[in-house]
Amino acid sequence: DRRWFAAFWGKLMRAAVEQMMQAADRATFVKGLLTADYPRLRALLLALWLTTRRESDAGRNGAVGDAERSEMLAALDALQNQHLTRAGTRITESVNALFTAKPQGSPVGLQAADIASLLKIVSATAQGSRAEPELAALVARKAAGALALFVGRCAEITKDAAEVRTLSASVSNAQARNLAVYSAAAQLRASIETIEAGLRKGGAVEAAQVYANLKGQIGECAAKAVAPFFESLGKSLEDAMSLVHATPLDLAPPAAPDQEEDDEDGEEASGPAYVREATKLLEGFLSRYMSRMTPPSRPLALLQEGLARRALELLARHATLLAPLDEQAKMQLVQDMTNFEELLGRVASLKEVGAAYTAIRALRRILFVDDLPFATLPDRLRQVDGAEALTPQDLLHHLLQRAPAGVPPIVPGPASEARRKEVLTYSARLDAPDGAAVAKARVLEVLRQAGGVEGAADFAETVRAA
């Protein structure tokens, strides 16, 4: 009789669990053992249920099924709740210990020992339930709830980024704090990524998705902790690049032997002023800040790629706004682009940067396309390998650089601080969604005003057609 067997099974399980709970109440050790090893106990009982279903007369006759399994697990609810509570509490306590203020004189930021402890607890929590998908999902949700505290605390202590953005000769306390937060978040993200992969491999898809969502949240924490460093450097690089408009771009002489030795010691590099300033900024950032952004992570790689992309975009923009663009200037620009490629290759893999890297490589070749005949110049420029990666703004500006003698540049006047500032103002407009339209209108207006210059009218028609 199925009903008789179901009633017997239910009473048997309740009696067994009651005995375990009574034993636990009498001995703290037993209670801790049952709570900590609940996944193992659950696995043993599920194995017993499966064996009974497959091999016993009652099981073969259909008296042991999913209903009995559910009833057995329901009898274990008390132990399961204790296990989940314990898991959440251990993670919460570890997160609180991580962010607890340390005694005066201790190193600034989160401590390596506390980070290691948190990683160990999170890993052990997931490890214990990985073999049973249903329990793994319950544990994953509990762990994610507890680690929400980590996400919140990271956001709280890194929200004031003003001091972090001030890049100087030494690392400030606020910067050291953010770097420590990044390190903790990156390590935790890597640990969770390993947990997620193991759960997916074991078929615990629901639990794996919980950890995947958590990985994204913690990755955002890591990125927010160090993003101000990259934002600040990006703005400083734009100022440095704009120096190409402040002083004449003379071909830099080869470095003397003693200068080469100085460069190896980290002294000022040779070359035009904008190259020296940008190199100084990047070298300082690499040695002072990026060397402390460990371990590597995908969120960090995206920031590194973004910085390299922006630097290459700025290099292309200011190169195409340079005036005059004579043969000597072209040679210097090609040398500078090569140097920047090598330096930015230490920041990120330039192959991952995409169009900005392709554009710079194309611009090096475009510089040596012949000006004449003007009528076919746009087509010949576009035929250069990789030219399609150049922005419409840069291509228009470069066309204007090739205009007949007497046509003024986008920003007229000799190299000076005033010209640099005007170029920066114009450059800011190019970053807007209508940047291409701004460049087109500006170039055509320059050509219209130069209508009296020989060949300017025909060149304007060529630009319009392009």
LUMDREN-381434 format. One line per 4 residues: number of its first residue (from 0); their letters; for each residue x, y, z of C-alpha. Coordinates in Angstrom, 3 decimals. Last residue first. Layout:
<mikols>
NUM) a) X/Y/Z ~ ...
</mikols>
This chain:
<mikols>
465) aarv) 34.175/63.230/-50.763 ~ 32.174/65.369/-53.173 ~ 32.233/68.257/-50.734 ~ 36.018/67.899/-50.310
461) teaf) 36.593/67.889/-54.072 ~ 34.340/70.941/-54.449 ~ 36.380/72.740/-51.795 ~ 39.584/71.848/-53.681
457) daag) 38.156/73.454/-56.803 ~ 37.358/76.645/-54.876 ~ 40.756/76.679/-53.154 ~ 42.759/76.314/-56.392
453) evgg) 44.215/79.831/-56.233 ~ 43.222/81.512/-52.982 ~ 40.253/83.875/-53.362 ~ 37.818/81.313/-51.975
449) aqrl) 39.730/81.124/-48.688 ~ 36.604/82.057/-46.710 ~ 34.739/79.219/-48.391 ~ 37.562/76.776/-47.654
445) velv) 37.532/77.644/-43.941 ~ 33.722/77.350/-43.926 ~ 33.906/73.938/-45.611 ~ 36.341/72.693/-42.951
441) raka) 34.240/74.037/-40.059 ~ 30.951/72.649/-41.380 ~ 32.470/69.217/-41.989 ~ 34.159/69.154/-38.563
437) vaag) 30.941/70.068/-36.747 ~ 28.997/67.467/-38.766 ~ 31.507/64.793/-37.766 ~ 31.259/65.829/-34.097
433) dpad) 27.449/65.561/-34.033 ~ 27.497/63.000/-31.198 ~ 29.888/65.285/-29.251 ~ 33.602/64.426/-29.098
429) lras) 34.387/66.898/-31.906 ~ 33.163/69.802/-29.777 ~ 35.921/69.126/-27.216 ~ 38.487/69.313/-30.030
425) ytlv) 37.415/72.883/-30.872 ~ 38.087/74.054/-27.316 ~ 41.361/72.141/-27.240 ~ 42.416/73.699/-30.566
421) ekrr) 41.672/77.169/-29.179 ~ 43.772/76.446/-26.106 ~ 46.715/75.273/-28.210 ~ 46.449/78.316/-30.482
417) aesa) 46.671/80.650/-27.486 ~ 49.659/78.730/-26.115 ~ 51.445/79.229/-29.423 ~ 52.190/77.609/-32.788
413) pgpv) 51.489/80.220/-35.453 ~ 48.003/81.370/-36.426 ~ 44.878/79.769/-37.829 ~ 42.789/77.045/-36.197
409) ippv) 41.290/74.881/-38.927 ~ 44.305/75.626/-41.115 ~ 44.534/78.561/-43.546 ~ 44.408/78.097/-47.352
405) gapa) 47.442/79.916/-48.787 ~ 49.099/76.869/-50.290 ~ 46.522/74.494/-51.750 ~ 44.796/72.141/-49.244
401) rqll) 46.631/69.025/-47.958 ~ 46.090/69.881/-44.262 ~ 42.438/70.381/-45.188 ~ 42.269/66.759/-46.289
397) hhll) 43.774/65.779/-42.946 ~ 41.044/67.642/-41.098 ~ 38.362/65.906/-43.138 ~ 39.934/62.465/-42.512
393) dqpt) 40.245/63.162/-38.779 ~ 36.621/64.270/-38.445 ~ 35.299/61.349/-40.526 ~ 37.021/59.040/-38.004
389) laea) 39.876/56.939/-39.329 ~ 39.152/53.199/-39.332 ~ 38.304/53.238/-43.058 ~ 41.932/54.136/-43.744
385) gdvq) 43.045/50.625/-42.681 ~ 44.920/49.877/-45.912 ~ 45.221/53.076/-47.951 ~ 42.466/53.243/-50.587
381) rlrd) 40.674/55.970/-48.640 ~ 43.587/58.347/-49.131 ~ 43.629/57.706/-52.884 ~ 39.889/58.352/-53.123
377) plta) 40.153/61.630/-51.204 ~ 43.165/62.755/-53.335 ~ 41.596/62.102/-56.757 ~ 40.715/65.703/-57.646
373) fpld) 43.747/67.066/-55.779 ~ 46.202/65.539/-58.278 ~ 48.400/65.891/-56.441 ~ 48.858/65.632/-52.693
369) dvfl) 50.993/62.484/-52.800 ~ 50.289/59.810/-50.147 ~ 53.029/59.979/-47.525 ~ 50.917/60.937/-44.518
365) irrl) 48.436/58.198/-45.398 ~ 50.941/55.502/-44.431 ~ 51.356/56.720/-40.841 ~ 47.626/57.448/-40.756
361) aria) 46.868/53.779/-41.464 ~ 48.812/52.619/-38.413 ~ 47.041/55.246/-36.327 ~ 43.634/54.217/-37.683
357) tyaa) 44.157/50.494/-37.032 ~ 45.033/51.289/-33.423 ~ 41.932/53.459/-32.982 ~ 39.758/50.880/-34.765
353) gvek) 40.370/48.035/-32.314 ~ 41.999/48.344/-28.919 ~ 42.367/44.580/-28.513 ~ 45.306/44.436/-30.955
349) lsav) 46.886/47.194/-28.868 ~ 47.322/44.826/-25.917 ~ 47.255/47.294/-23.051 ~ 49.437/49.652/-21.009
345) rgll) 52.842/48.381/-22.091 ~ 51.717/48.521/-25.730 ~ 50.957/52.179/-25.044 ~ 54.711/52.851/-24.875
341) eefn) 55.579/50.987/-28.065 ~ 52.701/52.549/-29.974 ~ 53.636/55.979/-28.646 ~ 57.178/55.639/-29.962
337) tmdq) 55.934/54.591/-33.405 ~ 53.485/57.482/-33.500 ~ 56.259/59.908/-32.533 ~ 58.561/58.699/-35.321
333) vlqm) 55.744/59.002/-37.866 ~ 54.913/62.465/-36.537 ~ 58.532/63.602/-36.843 ~ 58.761/62.472/-40.462
329) kaqe) 55.495/64.211/-41.292 ~ 56.669/67.423/-39.602 ~ 59.819/67.436/-41.732 ~ 57.782/66.891/-44.876
325) dlpa) 55.484/69.824/-44.115 ~ 52.246/69.737/-42.153 ~ 51.865/73.350/-41.054 ~ 49.764/73.051/-39.057
321) llta) 48.670/70.149/-36.867 ~ 44.956/69.321/-36.738 ~ 45.471/65.877/-38.288 ~ 48.210/65.017/-35.769
317) hral) 46.033/66.362/-32.958 ~ 43.192/64.016/-33.838 ~ 45.348/60.965/-34.530 ~ 47.208/61.326/-31.217
313) lela) 43.956/61.941/-29.369 ~ 42.435/58.765/-30.808 ~ 45.583/56.820/-29.900 ~ 45.448/58.085/-26.303
309) rral) 41.720/57.318/-26.078 ~ 42.226/53.751/-27.291 ~ 45.138/53.189/-24.909 ~ 43.025/54.439/-21.986
305) geql) 40.031/52.317/-23.014 ~ 42.228/49.242/-23.394 ~ 43.578/49.764/-19.894 ~ 40.067/50.281/-18.518
301) lalp) 38.844/47.116/-20.248 ~ 41.864/45.200/-18.940 ~ 41.034/46.327/-15.397 ~ 37.481/44.968/-15.671
297) rspp) 38.893/41.734/-17.167 ~ 41.272/41.208/-14.272 ~ 44.994/41.379/-13.513 ~ 45.864/40.855/-9.837
293) tmrs) 47.002/43.442/-9.022 ~ 46.777/47.162/-9.706 ~ 49.971/48.120/-7.889 ~ 52.130/48.256/-11.041
289) myrs) 49.384/50.394/-12.555 ~ 49.958/53.157/-10.030 ~ 53.546/54.309/-9.619 ~ 55.450/52.542/-12.383
285) lfge) 52.828/52.591/-15.140 ~ 51.399/55.985/-14.204 ~ 54.831/57.598/-14.062 ~ 55.795/56.175/-17.450
281) llkt) 52.501/57.344/-18.952 ~ 52.751/60.900/-17.642 ~ 56.441/61.286/-18.530 ~ 55.792/59.910/-22.006
277) aerv) 52.950/62.380/-22.531 ~ 55.153/65.291/-21.432 ~ 58.160/64.273/-23.528 ~ 56.013/63.600/-26.588
273) yapg) 54.221/66.943/-26.305 ~ 57.539/68.781/-25.891 ~ 59.101/67.262/-29.008 ~ 61.642/64.454/-28.626
269) saee) 63.953/63.161/-25.897 ~ 62.804/61.437/-22.725 ~ 63.099/62.967/-19.240 ~ 64.869/60.725/-16.752
265) gded) 63.765/57.172/-15.914 ~ 67.238/55.721/-15.461 ~ 67.133/54.217/-18.934 ~ 66.361/57.648/-20.313
261) deeq) 69.424/59.090/-18.562 ~ 71.627/56.487/-20.236 ~ 70.173/57.444/-23.608 ~ 70.912/61.097/-22.799
257) dpaa) 74.557/60.246/-22.049 ~ 74.843/58.568/-25.458 ~ 73.236/61.579/-27.225 ~ 69.646/61.215/-28.361
253) ppal) 69.056/61.687/-32.061 ~ 67.754/65.172/-32.950 ~ 64.006/65.821/-32.758 ~ 62.513/67.082/-36.019
249) dlpt) 60.940/70.388/-35.152 ~ 57.269/70.710/-34.315 ~ 56.925/74.409/-33.553 ~ 55.571/75.045/-30.042
245) ahvl) 52.037/75.294/-28.652 ~ 50.151/73.151/-31.166 ~ 51.995/69.900/-30.290 ~ 51.277/70.835/-26.680
241) smad) 47.761/69.502/-27.306 ~ 49.006/65.971/-26.701 ~ 49.937/66.850/-23.108 ~ 46.550/68.395/-22.343
237) elsk) 44.827/65.328/-23.789 ~ 47.155/63.098/-21.793 ~ 46.192/64.861/-18.566 ~ 42.519/64.218/-19.271
233) glse) 43.154/60.508/-19.908 ~ 45.369/60.266/-16.827 ~ 42.573/61.591/-14.630 ~ 40.001/59.197/-16.067
229) ffpa) 42.426/56.274/-15.721 ~ 43.102/56.933/-12.036 ~ 39.397/57.615/-11.399 ~ 38.540/54.159/-12.865
225) vaka) 40.568/52.356/-10.172 ~ 37.961/51.660/-7.478 ~ 35.038/51.830/-9.910 ~ 36.496/48.960/-11.957
221) aceg) 36.929/46.640/-8.974 ~ 33.419/47.382/-7.712 ~ 32.012/46.780/-11.201 ~ 33.756/43.394/-11.227
217) iqgk) 32.078/42.658/-7.902 ~ 28.672/43.240/-9.469 ~ 29.507/41.177/-12.563 ~ 30.838/38.277/-10.505
213) lnay) 27.617/38.342/-8.471 ~ 25.579/37.900/-11.639 ~ 27.787/34.963/-12.665 ~ 27.533/33.543/-9.130
209) vqaa) 23.748/33.461/-9.364 ~ 24.031/31.993/-12.858 ~ 26.247/29.172/-11.581 ~ 23.683/28.345/-8.889
205) evag) 20.964/27.956/-11.509 ~ 23.221/25.899/-13.788 ~ 24.325/23.310/-11.229 ~ 25.313/20.819/-13.969
201) gkrl) 28.753/19.961/-12.603 ~ 30.596/21.865/-15.320 ~ 28.390/24.875/-14.685 ~ 29.156/24.666/-10.967
197) gaei) 32.903/24.448/-11.561 ~ 32.879/27.449/-13.930 ~ 30.914/29.558/-11.445 ~ 33.271/28.684/-8.579
193) teis) 36.299/29.663/-10.673 ~ 34.640/32.974/-11.617 ~ 33.826/33.517/-7.944 ~ 37.500/33.173/-7.030
189) arlq) 38.532/35.567/-9.806 ~ 35.925/38.112/-8.675 ~ 37.153/37.838/-5.081 ~ 40.734/38.485/-6.186
185) aaas) 39.680/41.465/-8.310 ~ 37.528/42.883/-5.509 ~ 40.316/42.620/-2.932 ~ 42.925/44.123/-5.261
181) yval) 40.602/46.945/-6.323 ~ 39.833/47.786/-2.699 ~ 43.571/47.903/-1.974 ~ 44.123/50.258/-4.916
177) nraq) 41.289/52.438/-3.672 ~ 42.821/52.687/-0.186 ~ 46.296/53.394/-1.578 ~ 44.771/56.219/-3.645
173) ansv) 43.087/57.719/-0.592 ~ 46.322/57.417/1.393 ~ 48.234/59.230/-1.357 ~ 50.624/57.519/-3.778
169) sasl) 53.649/59.676/-4.574 ~ 54.842/61.847/-7.470 ~ 51.340/63.041/-8.263 ~ 48.049/61.911/-9.774
165) trve) 45.122/63.824/-8.269 ~ 42.155/61.703/-9.366 ~ 42.166/59.759/-6.075 ~ 41.659/62.999/-4.150
161) aadk) 38.396/63.739/-5.984 ~ 37.161/60.129/-6.004 ~ 34.815/60.226/-3.016 ~ 32.653/57.144/-3.686
157) tiea) 35.445/54.649/-2.948 ~ 34.593/53.870/0.690 ~ 30.860/53.509/0.112 ~ 30.997/51.556/-3.135
153) crgv) 33.334/48.997/-1.597 ~ 31.113/48.738/1.486 ~ 28.026/48.126/-0.642 ~ 29.641/45.437/-2.792
149) flal) 31.026/43.658/0.287 ~ 27.604/43.796/1.977 ~ 26.057/42.314/-1.173 ~ 28.416/39.448/-0.361
145) agaa) 25.954/38.163/2.239 ~ 23.057/38.101/-0.210 ~ 25.212/36.462/-2.863 ~ 26.277/33.786/-0.387
141) krav) 22.643/33.040/0.503 ~ 21.653/32.900/-3.163 ~ 24.558/30.550/-3.907 ~ 23.702/28.317/-0.944
137) laal) 20.137/27.848/-2.180 ~ 21.327/27.216/-5.748 ~ 23.924/24.673/-4.579 ~ 21.208/22.895/-2.552
133) epea) 19.164/22.272/-5.701 ~ 22.210/21.479/-7.842 ~ 23.692/18.803/-5.503 ~ 27.421/18.200/-6.052
129) rsgq) 28.434/21.868/-5.520 ~ 27.151/22.055/-1.956 ~ 30.363/21.939/0.076 ~ 32.454/23.768/-2.507
125) atas) 30.283/26.879/-2.488 ~ 30.794/27.597/1.196 ~ 34.444/26.504/1.048 ~ 35.164/29.011/-1.738
121) vikl) 33.446/31.887/0.048 ~ 35.244/31.048/3.311 ~ 38.681/30.794/1.690 ~ 38.217/34.022/-0.270
117) lsai) 37.186/35.872/2.893 ~ 40.220/34.600/4.816 ~ 42.587/35.568/1.999 ~ 41.161/39.097/1.962
113) daaq) 41.604/39.384/5.727 ~ 45.222/38.206/5.477 ~ 45.943/40.636/2.628 ~ 44.730/43.658/4.583
109) lgvp) 42.334/46.251/3.226 ~ 43.674/49.787/3.058 ~ 46.549/51.671/4.675 ~ 49.171/49.588/6.479
105) sgqp) 48.808/49.566/10.283 ~ 50.179/52.527/12.261 ~ 46.922/53.230/14.020 ~ 44.988/50.048/14.653
101) katf) 42.771/48.773/11.805 ~ 39.279/50.002/10.975 ~ 37.011/47.065/10.133 ~ 36.513/46.589/6.396
97) lanv) 37.894/43.061/6.098 ~ 36.516/42.021/9.486 ~ 33.041/43.067/8.347 ~ 33.436/41.010/5.155
93) seti) 34.532/37.969/7.195 ~ 31.592/38.348/9.568 ~ 29.194/38.542/6.629 ~ 30.716/35.461/4.993
89) rtga) 30.491/33.430/8.211 ~ 26.948/34.640/8.863 ~ 25.724/33.687/5.397 ~ 27.124/30.166/5.692
85) rtlh) 25.739/29.757/9.232 ~ 22.311/30.887/8.133 ~ 22.394/28.439/5.230 ~ 23.406/25.553/7.509
81) qnql) 20.827/26.444/10.150 ~ 18.140/26.623/7.503 ~ 19.170/23.228/6.144 ~ 19.165/21.664/9.609
77) adla) 15.630/22.909/10.267 ~ 14.462/21.962/6.787 ~ 15.617/18.338/7.087 ~ 12.112/16.932/7.433
73) alme) 11.210/18.850/4.299 ~ 13.980/16.980/2.509 ~ 12.401/13.635/3.408 ~ 8.956/14.846/2.395
69) srea) 10.280/16.043/-0.943 ~ 11.941/12.687/-1.572 ~ 8.785/10.854/-0.584 ~ 6.778/12.914/-3.060
65) dgva) 9.397/12.305/-5.734 ~ 8.937/8.548/-5.544 ~ 8.975/5.544/-3.222 ~ 5.775/3.436/-3.376
61) gnrg) 6.204/2.799/-7.084 ~ 6.316/-1.004/-6.953 ~ 10.051/-1.001/-7.649 ~ 10.552/1.342/-4.714
57) adse) 8.495/-0.736/-2.297 ~ 10.280/-3.934/-3.386 ~ 13.615/-2.219/-2.744 ~ 16.383/-1.717/-5.317
53) rrtt) 15.702/1.437/-7.338 ~ 13.625/3.565/-4.995 ~ 15.466/2.418/-1.895 ~ 18.833/3.159/-3.536
49) lwla) 17.647/6.624/-4.570 ~ 16.299/7.407/-1.092 ~ 19.528/6.197/0.555 ~ 21.586/8.336/-1.873
45) llla) 19.373/11.293/-0.991 ~ 20.019/10.561/2.686 ~ 23.784/10.449/2.182 ~ 23.775/13.652/0.072
41) rlrp) 21.749/15.502/2.711 ~ 24.196/14.435/5.397 ~ 27.116/15.583/3.259 ~ 25.456/18.934/2.510
37) ydat) 24.617/19.321/6.224 ~ 28.263/18.976/7.206 ~ 28.538/22.389/8.873 ~ 25.136/22.143/10.532
33) llgk) 25.439/18.495/11.580 ~ 28.960/18.987/12.889 ~ 28.128/22.188/14.709 ~ 25.181/20.540/16.417
29) vfta) 27.290/17.501/17.313 ~ 29.988/19.704/18.851 ~ 27.431/21.783/20.733 ~ 26.197/18.641/22.441
25) rdaa) 22.772/18.138/24.059 ~ 20.917/20.263/21.519 ~ 22.683/18.440/18.721 ~ 21.633/15.056/20.066
21) qmmq) 18.060/16.298/20.218 ~ 18.375/17.574/16.629 ~ 19.733/14.246/15.426 ~ 16.958/12.301/17.184
17) evaa) 14.352/14.629/15.738 ~ 15.883/14.125/12.287 ~ 15.608/10.344/12.589 ~ 12.047/10.514/13.912
13) rmlk) 11.001/12.865/11.140 ~ 12.584/10.585/8.569 ~ 10.915/7.448/9.911 ~ 7.550/9.164/10.253
9) gwfa) 7.671/10.285/6.629 ~ 8.767/6.869/5.355 ~ 6.049/5.091/7.346 ~ 3.372/7.429/6.049
5) afwr) 4.613/7.000/2.495 ~ 4.722/3.200/2.932 ~ 1.152/3.092/4.214 ~ -0.046/5.335/1.416
1) rd) 1.703/3.212/-1.201 ~ 0.000/0.000/0.000
</mikols>
